[in-house]
Amino acid sequence: MDNLVSGRKENVPADAAFYEIDICDRAAVEKAFQEFRPTAVSHQAAQASVAVSVREPQMDATVNILGSLNILTASVAHAVERVVFASTGGAIYGEVPDGIRASVSYSPVPISPYACSKFAVEKYLECFRQQSGLAYTVLRYANVYGPRQDPHGEAGVVAIFCNRILAGEGIQINARKQPGDEGCVRDYVFVEDVVRANIAALSGQIPDPILNVGTGLETTTQQLAEVLQQEIGNTVEMKPAPMRAGDVERSLLDADRLQELLGPVVSIKEGLARTAVWFKERHQNSWRWLSLWPVGVDCGLASSVPCAGELTMDTSSIKNQTMAVPANKCRRGSYARCTKSSISSMR
Ligand SMILES: NC(=O)c1ccc[n+]([C@@H]2O[C@H](COP(=O)([O-])OP(=O)(O)OC[C@H]3O[C@@H](n4cnc5c(N)ncnc54)[C@H](O)[C@@H]3O)[C@@H](O)[C@H]2O)c1
C-alpha cells in the first residue's frame, strides 16, 4: 500500500499486488486487508522528513500516528501474525553525547515531531501486543542510504549530494553547532542491511521486540561529502549553512546486536562507493535519454516545458520502458533534471 506521495510505481516489482491508497483512509486500508489477507505486515509508509514534521506537525501526526493506527488495527482485526515497523534510531534517541552509542535500552528523548510520532507508534504496538497478542518487531533505522534513494525530498543527504556533485552544483553543510563546522554526526546504514533486517524480522528470526539497524560508526556531513566527491570524481563547493530545526547534532547507534544476529554490515566506504556508481550510471543514462527525447517530453523538473504523448525507450541499460506522459503535467523529478534549452542542445 502506498499513495505514491514520494514513492514511485516503477520501484514496485511487476508481479507484486499494489494498492494505491492513503494509509489515512481507514476504509481503503480495511478493504485492502480484506482482499489481500496478509499474514505479515511490513509498515514502512510514512511522512519521513524531520524538517517537514517541524513545519507541519499535524500532517506528520496524521500520517505517522493515525495512518499507522489504521494499519495496526487492521492487522489485529485480520489476525496478522507479525508486524514489522520502520522506526527511527536516527531521531528517536535525541542527542547522543560524544563517546556514546545509543542502545535500545537508552531512553528515547524525541526532539522533533517526527521522532514523537514514531515513538508513539512503538508504544501503540506494545499496547496492542498486551491487549490483543499482536506480535511485532520495531526496527530503529539509522540514516539509510543507497541506490534508488530519492534526491528530491528534504531527507536523504547521500542522494541529494550525489545528484548535486554529478551536476557540478555546490553542496550545503548544515551546521552541527556553528556554520563552518563539519556538520552533524550520523550513523549511515546501507539499504541492503536494512532490507536484510526487514526480511529477518518478517520471517520471525529477530527475537527482540526492538532492534537498532545501523553500523555503530560515526560520520560527519563533511566527511560524507568528501568521500562522495572522491567516489564520483568531481569536486564542488561546500557551503556552510546554519543548523536545521529539529535535527539532532549527533546520533549514533549501538548496532552490536544487529551484527550478532545478521553478521557484518556493509562498511560506509563500500556502501558509498556502490551508491556513487549507481547515481553515476543513472546520471549518464539520463543524458542518453535526453538525446532520444523529442522536445516536449516530460523533463522532470522543468514544468514550463509542455509534455505530450508517450515515449518508448530501448537502450542497453533501460529495457523497453514505456512511460505515459500526461499532457502539460510534469511529474516532479520523474526522469531527469533538464531545461527546454538543454533538451534542444542535446538533439
Ligand atoms: N531513510 C531513512 O534514513 C530512514 C531513517 C529512519 C526511519 N525511516 C523510515 O523508513 C520508512 C521508509 O522511509 P524512506 O526513507 O524510504 O522514505 P520515503 O518517503 O522514500 O518512503 C515513504 C513511503 O511512504 C509513502 N507514503 C507517505 N505517506 C503515505 C500515506 N499517507 N499513505 C500511503 N503511503 C504513504 C510514500 O509514497 C513512500 O513510498 C519510513 O517509515 C521512515 O520514517 C527512514
The ligand as an SDF file (V2000), in Angstrom:
LIG
                    3D

 44 48  0  0  0  0  0  0  0  0999 V2000
   15.5380    6.8900    5.1350 N   0  0  0  0  0  0  0  0  0  0  0  0
   15.9430    6.9180    6.3770 C   0  0  0  0  0  0  0  0  0  0  0  0
   17.0820    7.3100    6.6680 O   0  0  0  0  0  0  0  0  0  0  0  0
   15.0340    6.4770    7.4860 C   0  0  0  0  0  0  0  0  0  0  0  0
   15.5190    6.5070    8.8060 C   0  0  0  0  0  0  0  0  0  0  0  0
   14.6780    6.0890    9.8250 C   0  0  0  0  0  0  0  0  0  0  0  0
   13.4090    5.6390    9.5410 C   0  0  0  0  0  0  0  0  0  0  0  0
   12.9560    5.6470    8.2510 N   0  0  0  0  0  0  0  0  0  0  0  0
   11.5980    5.1730    7.9980 C   0  0  0  0  0  0  0  0  0  0  0  0
   11.6570    4.2250    6.9590 O   0  0  0  0  0  0  0  0  0  0  0  0
   10.4500    4.2760    6.1820 C   0  0  0  0  0  0  0  0  0  0  0  0
   10.7880    4.4740    4.7330 C   0  0  0  0  0  0  0  0  0  0  0  0
   11.4530    5.7310    4.6230 O   0  0  0  0  0  0  0  0  0  0  0  0
   12.0840    6.2700    3.2720 P   0  0  0  0  0  0  0  0  0  0  0  0
   13.3180    6.9900    3.6000 O   0  0  0  0  0  0  0  0  0  0  0  0
   12.1120    5.1690    2.2650 O   0  0  0  0  0  0  0  0  0  0  0  0
   11.0260    7.3760    2.9270 O   0  0  0  0  0  0  0  0  0  0  0  0
   10.1680    7.5930    1.6050 P   0  0  0  0  0  0  0  0  0  0  0  0
    9.4900    8.9050    1.7190 O   0  0  0  0  0  0  0  0  0  0  0  0
   11.0270    7.3110    0.4270 O   0  0  0  0  0  0  0  0  0  0  0  0
    9.1260    6.4060    1.7340 O   0  0  0  0  0  0  0  0  0  0  0  0
    7.9170    6.5340    2.4170 C   0  0  0  0  0  0  0  0  0  0  0  0
    6.8540    5.8830    1.5740 C   0  0  0  0  0  0  0  0  0  0  0  0
    5.6140    6.0930    2.2230 O   0  0  0  0  0  0  0  0  0  0  0  0
    4.6770    6.5140    1.2590 C   0  0  0  0  0  0  0  0  0  0  0  0
    3.6510    7.3060    1.9420 N   0  0  0  0  0  0  0  0  0  0  0  0
    3.8170    8.5020    2.5560 C   0  0  0  0  0  0  0  0  0  0  0  0
    2.6580    8.9190    3.0770 N   0  0  0  0  0  0  0  0  0  0  0  0
    1.7460    7.9600    2.7990 C   0  0  0  0  0  0  0  0  0  0  0  0
    0.3630    7.8060    3.0670 C   0  0  0  0  0  0  0  0  0  0  0  0
   -0.3350    8.7420    3.7390 N   0  0  0  0  0  0  0  0  0  0  0  0
   -0.2700    6.7060    2.6160 N   0  0  0  0  0  0  0  0  0  0  0  0
    0.4040    5.7430    1.9180 C   0  0  0  0  0  0  0  0  0  0  0  0
    1.7080    5.8280    1.6340 N   0  0  0  0  0  0  0  0  0  0  0  0
    2.3660    6.9310    2.0780 C   0  0  0  0  0  0  0  0  0  0  0  0
    5.4640    7.3150    0.2440 C   0  0  0  0  0  0  0  0  0  0  0  0
    4.8400    7.4490   -1.0020 O   0  0  0  0  0  0  0  0  0  0  0  0
    6.7600    6.4940    0.1830 C   0  0  0  0  0  0  0  0  0  0  0  0
    6.6710    5.4630   -0.7660 O   0  0  0  0  0  0  0  0  0  0  0  0
    9.6360    5.4140    6.7960 C   0  0  0  0  0  0  0  0  0  0  0  0
    8.7340    4.8690    7.7210 O   0  0  0  0  0  0  0  0  0  0  0  0
   10.6690    6.2490    7.5080 C   0  0  0  0  0  0  0  0  0  0  0  0
   10.1160    7.0050    8.5540 O   0  0  0  0  0  0  0  0  0  0  0  0
   13.7380    6.0540    7.2280 C   0  0  0  0  0  0  0  0  0  0  0  0
  1  2  1  0
  2  3  2  0
  2  4  1  0
  4  5  1  0
  4 44  2  0
  5  6  2  0
  6  7  1  0
  7  8  2  0
  8  9  1  0
  8 44  1  0
  9 10  1  0
  9 42  1  0
 10 11  1  0
 11 12  1  0
 11 40  1  0
 12 13  1  0
 13 14  1  0
 14 15  2  0
 14 16  1  0
 14 17  1  0
 17 18  1  0
 18 19  2  0
 18 20  1  0
 18 21  1  0
 21 22  1  0
 22 23  1  0
 23 24  1  0
 23 38  1  0
 24 25  1  0
 25 26  1  0
 25 36  1  0
 26 27  1  0
 26 35  1  0
 27 28  2  0
 28 29  1  0
 29 30  1  0
 29 35  2  0
 30 31  1  0
 30 32  2  0
 32 33  1  0
 33 34  2  0
 34 35  1  0
 36 37  1  0
 36 38  1  0
 38 39  1  0
 40 41  1  0
 40 42  1  0
 42 43  1  0
M  CHG  2   8   1  16  -1
M  END
$$$$
